[in-house]
Amino acid sequence: MTHPVSQSRDRRRRPRLLLLLLLAGAMAAGLVWGIGSALASDPSASPAAGKVVLRVGWTNDADNLNPFIGAETSSFEVWLLNYDLLTGYTLDLQPAPGLATSWETSPDGKTWTFHLREGVTWQDGEPFTAADVAFTYNYIVDHDMGAFSSLTTFIEKAVVVDDLTVEIRCSRPKANMIRSWIPILPEHIWSKVDPKAAGASYQNKPPIVGTGPFQTVEVKKGDFVRMVANPTFWGERPAIDEILFVTYQNPDTMTQDLLAGNLDAAWGIPSAQFSKVEAADGLEAISYNLLTWTYLALNCREGTSRGNPVLRDVAFRQALNWAIDRQKIVDLAWAGRGEPGTTIMTPGSWVDPDYHWEPPADVRFTYDPAKAKQILAAAGYADTDGDGILNDPRNGGRDIKLRLWARAESPESQKTGNLITGWFRDLGLKIDYQVVDDGIYYDSIWAYEDDYSPDFDMYLWDWDGYADPGDTLASFTTAQIENWNEPCWSDAEFDAAVAEANATLDPERRKELIWRAQEIFYEQSPEIVTDYPQKLEAVDTSRWDGWTRMYGGEGAAFYTSFVRDSYMNLRPKAAAAEQSGAGGLTIVAVGVVVLLGVVAAAWFIVRSRRAAVEEE
């Protein structure tokens, strides 16, 4: 019979055992749910999932998907897929048909006529016509939309000839007309957007309407961008149903996810981790440079500015240039994956003609700290108060203190910052070195009080140039201060050389002008090019066919902002898809067995403990 005390003990214990039973079941159910969730987001083409999803990791978050505000290459990559350009690019960056299938120019080079594709519709079903092209160009020109104003120099207006023909009229011959990166926007949407808001605050919220092969349907800032295939795309429909661009704050974590098979591709792999990726089966590790240079920007603003005025002195900037050991940056910060930099036109990017100007030995900045100190002394910078820090005679004899920033998103930037801090301190400068995120960059480079007032001294960043060298150079003209001209530098001879280059149709004469513009920029040193880094990415070749690399298979496979061939050509390998589907079903079956087993075991414990109490 049951002892009263034993009976009361059982009543106290039984809820705990029942709770154990329920928790065990919940944990097992959670396991099954987690497996199901993982299967639903499986990047491979699983028949069970019912759709083909490409999962791409990157370390540069899409900063803003409004084309008039965003600046990161990740944003350009999204726009490349969501919108179309009037003319596109081949895999070696030559002009190619886009929304325009053909074009011609007048003998004087001032009028361009573009013939457009038939049957193109916007992703909301509205027809695309020449009016959309004319609207896009006129919106930029009439309202001086900074993001693209450097690309529309000399354009007076765009005129609709008929629904499939548009004419762009220029004040001067326009050499860069068919290489300019300008997305065509839907007039029926953007005509309702105030230009001031478009350039400052307008949020281009999903679903983003374009004519491209994919549409942005979901964005979570700092987390992901989700795009789906456009069923009405004018070209061949891609095999991919969805693209999920996943943002990683930690590039090492992204690399581990790639190696574990949780990603199909990754961009921004740390140089220290790249050898692991190269050795991994089923991955193609890709290192390349696509018009990219790393630079130290110096605040040269002559007007309102919160930067140290010493940086306006050309001699001071040149002294800094002599104090940087570019080869050591490549060796230590980039683990040898790059080349020492010189000018803002990357070598090997253009042929016939080659637009990269290579400084001759007698003007090349090399690592010579003694010469840097001599230049500073000759310019009047000396330690006049004996505290070990140089003083600025033009600024009340104050100690020269400079802020230097490196990017939190880039280990290589941080290593470079550490090196430069040491070299500049050796010159007798007080350096306040900080690692900050890109948000600080944007808020400080384009800072305002009552007027534009950039709030920085020096920072490290990298720049991806345009396909046309004249477009890249135009970003640093006086007209682009407060827009692309980050150092806020102005030089009349540079401006004139760039303008003449972009109005010159003869390639060889244009090359001479572009070389001269580079020479001026190099000598003036508003930005110090430290290196031409290798961008590091990898793609999964065990589950996918069709990765298409630029420059004859030697360049990037994705994250180019110029070509979308990989996204259009990718096909899931059948074996990988079948294995994924079967594996997923097997895992779920195992999960169910685990659930039943845990429930049975917990029930057995309850029965056993009850029997023990009764025996008492």
Secondary structure as UniProt FT lines:
FT   HELIX           4..40
FT   TURN            47..50
FT   STRAND          53..58
FT   TURN            67..69
FT   HELIX           73..82
FT   STRAND          87..89
FT   TURN            91..92
FT   STRAND          95..97
FT   STRAND          100..105
FT   TURN            107..108
FT   STRAND          111..116
FT   TURN            123..124
FT   HELIX           130..143
FT   HELIX           146..149
FT   TURN            150..151
FT   TURN            153..154
FT   STRAND          155..162
FT   TURN            163..164
FT   STRAND          165..170
FT   TURN            175..176
FT   HELIX           177..179
FT   HELIX           187..190
FT   TURN            191..192
FT   HELIX           195..198
FT   TURN            199..201
FT   STRAND          214..220
FT   TURN            221..223
FT   STRAND          224..229
FT   TURN            231..232
FT   STRAND          242..247
FT   HELIX           251..259
FT   TURN            260..261
FT   STRAND          265..267
FT   HELIX           271..273
FT   HELIX           274..279
FT   TURN            281..282
FT   STRAND          283..288
FT   STRAND          292..298
FT   HELIX           309..312
FT   HELIX           314..322
FT   HELIX           326..328
FT   HELIX           329..333
FT   TURN            335..336
FT   STRAND          338..340
FT   TURN            347..348
FT   TURN            361..363
FT   HELIX           369..378
FT   TURN            379..380
FT   STRAND          391..392
FT   HELIX           393..395
FT   TURN            396..397
FT   STRAND          398..399
FT   STRAND          401..407
FT   TURN            408..409
FT   HELIX           411..426
FT   TURN            427..428
FT   STRAND          430..436
FT   HELIX           438..445
FT   STRAND          458..464
FT   HELIX           469..474
FT   TURN            475..476
FT   HELIX           478..480
FT   TURN            482..484
FT   TURN            486..487
FT   HELIX           492..502
FT   HELIX           507..524
FT   STRAND          527..533
FT   STRAND          535..540
FT   STRAND          544..545
FT   HELIX           550..553
FT   HELIX           565..569
FT   STRAND          571..572
FT   HELIX           574..615
//
